[in-house]
């Protein structure tokens, strides 16, 4: 079953969120300290991802162009509106709690190489090991996120399932279009760009500055397209 790994990943997020819901009664001081720890850990993860780039110029161009596109499309606004719609339907503990949890968790779970690689492995070889590992990580982090950000984290399972499921279903076409060497290079740069966005999420969690991270999402596409373009340019020049 091609979508088994993606399904397990989504279920793990839901299970983690439901378990984390039981921990929402912890004292505010403890919750705040835990949230600060999560924010720091997210920043460290983002730095590690971003330092993997082989083309710093592409990294900068991708973020700049992607941010301009995202601001024009207003992706962050759209995601927040979706979160607020969920909040009106389900109800939250406090204003914006579901929207914040939904947007933050969606970005964290969808950005990174594991989702792409795992979905490709599921689609091409029916091997779900990578997504099983990601499910464990996402499920555990969902407990922590939900205990601090609220039940909105649970709904991030929906975009994760759609995103990874589409990659798994289209994996054959992707494999035919892109060589393994080129795919590795693309994933490297997409992961690096995603790392910068993960750092921004950590800054948001720490409440140092509000960064509209979702508006940077087109940068991932720019980076993916930029790798073959840079390779073609190097052969021409």
N, C-alpha and C positions, 0 to 999 in steps of 0.2 A: 504494500500500500504506500504510494508515493507521499501522501500527506501525513503519514503516521507520526513522523518526527515533529512536524509542525503542530499537529494536534496535541501531542504530549507536551510540547513547549507552552502552548496556550493554556492547557489544563493546569500545568505547574504554576503558572502565574496566578490563575484563579484560586488554586488551593492555597498558595502562599499569601495572597491577599486576604482570603477568608480567615486564615490563621492569624495574620497580622492584625485583623480587625479585633481579635480578642485582647490584643495588647494595647489598644488605644486608651485604656484607662490608666496608663502609667502616669506618674506625676509630670507636670509640665517641665520642670527643671531637668529631669532625666531625659524626656523626649527631646528637649532642645540640645542637650549635650550629645545624644545619640545622632541627631540630625547633623550636627557640626562634624561629627566623626565621619558620617556618610559623605558629606560634602567634600571633606579632605581626601577621602579614599577615591571618590569620583574624579577629583582633580588629578591625583597621582596616576590613575588609570588613563586619563586623557593625555597627560604628558607622555606617558610610555607609548601610547598609540601614535601621537603626533611626531615623536622623534624618529619614527620608522621611515619617514619620507626619504626618497632618493632625489626628489626634485622640489626644493623649497620654493622656487619661483612658481611652479604649478600650484603648490599649496596656497600661496598668497593670492594668485589670480583666481583660483577656484573660490576661495572665501569671499573675495571682493565682488566678483561677478555674481556668484550665487546669492550673496546678501542683497545685492541690488535687485535681482530677479524676485527674491522672496519678499522683499519689501513691496515691490510692485504688485505681486500676486496676493500679498497679505496672508501668508500661510499661518503665521502665529495667531492672527485674529480668527481665522477659520477654525483652527484646532481648539482655541479657547471657547469659541462659540459652541462647538460640538460638546466640549466639556460642560459648559453651562446648561446646554440642553439636557444632558444626562443628569445634571444636578437638579433641574426642575422636575424631571421624571422620577428620580430616585430619592432626592433629598440628601442633604449633607449636614455634617455636624456644625459647620460654620460656612460663611459666605466664601465661595471660591475654592472650597476644599476639594471637591470632586474634580473641578476643572484643573486645578494645580496638579493633583495626583495623576490624572489621566495624561496630561501633556508631558509632564516630567518623565513618567515611566515609559510612555510611548517612545520618546526620543532615546532614552537610555537603552531600551530593549531592541530598537530597530537600527540604531547606529552601531556599526562594527562589522568585522569580517565573519564572525562565527555564524551569524544568521544567513549570510549569503553563501558561504562555503557549505554550511550544513544543509541548506535547501538544495544546492546544486548536487551534493552527494546523495541526498534523498531521491532526487529526480533521475540522476544518471545511473546510480549504482544500487538504489534502494537500500542504502546504508544510512542509518539514522543516528550513528554514534555521536557525531558532532552536535546535533540538535538535542540529543539526550543530555549531553554535558551542559549545553546552554540552558536546558530546562531546569537542571539542578541549580545552576547559578541564578537564573531568573526567579525561580521559585523562592530561593532563600532571600534574595534581595527584595522580593515582593513583600515578604514578611516585615522587613525593616522599613521599606517605603510606606507601606500601609499603616504601620504603627505611628508614623510621623506625619505623612501626607494625607492619609484618609483612604476611604474605599474607592476613590477614583482610579487608583492603581489597578484594580480588578479589570476595568474596562479597556486597559491597554492590551489585554489579550486579543481583542478583536483586530486592531491594525497589525499586530504581530502575526496573527494567523493569516490574514489577507496578504500581507507583504511577503512572508516566507513561502506561503502556499503558491503564490503567483510565480515566484522564482523557481520553485520545484517543478511546477507544471510546464514552465517555459525552458527548463534546463537543457533539453535536447537542442532547441534552436540556438540557445546561447553558446553551447559547446560547438555547434557547427560554424558559428560566425567568428568565434574568438579562439585563438590557439591557447594552449595551457600556459605558455610563457607570457603571453600578453595578458591573460586573465590574472596571473600572479602579480604582474606589474600594476594592473588596474586596482586589484584588491589592496595592494600596498599603499597606493596613493589615496584611495577612498577611505581606508582605515585611518591614515594620517589626518585627512581633512575631518573625518568623524571625531578624531581625538581632540582637535581644537574645539569642536562643538561640545564634546563631553566636558572639557575644561569649563566652558561657558555654563553648562548645566550645574557643575560644582559651585561656581561662583553664585549662581542663582540660589542654590540650596543654602549656601552660607549667608545669603542676603547681603552680599557685598555691593552688588549692583544688579539691576534688572536688565538682563540681556534677552532679546527676543530670538532665542536659539532656533525655533522652527523656521524663521525667515531665512536661515542659512542652509536649509535642506537642499536647495538646488545646487549648492556647492558640491555635493556628492556626485551629481550627474555631470557637472562641469569637469570634475577630476577624472571621472570614468572616461569621458570623451577626450579629455586632454592628453591622456597617456598615448593612445594610438596616433593622435595628431602630432604630438611631440616626436614620436618615433618616425612618422612620415616626414616631418620637417627636417630631422637630422639626416635623412637619406638624400633629401633634395639639396640642402646647403653644403 
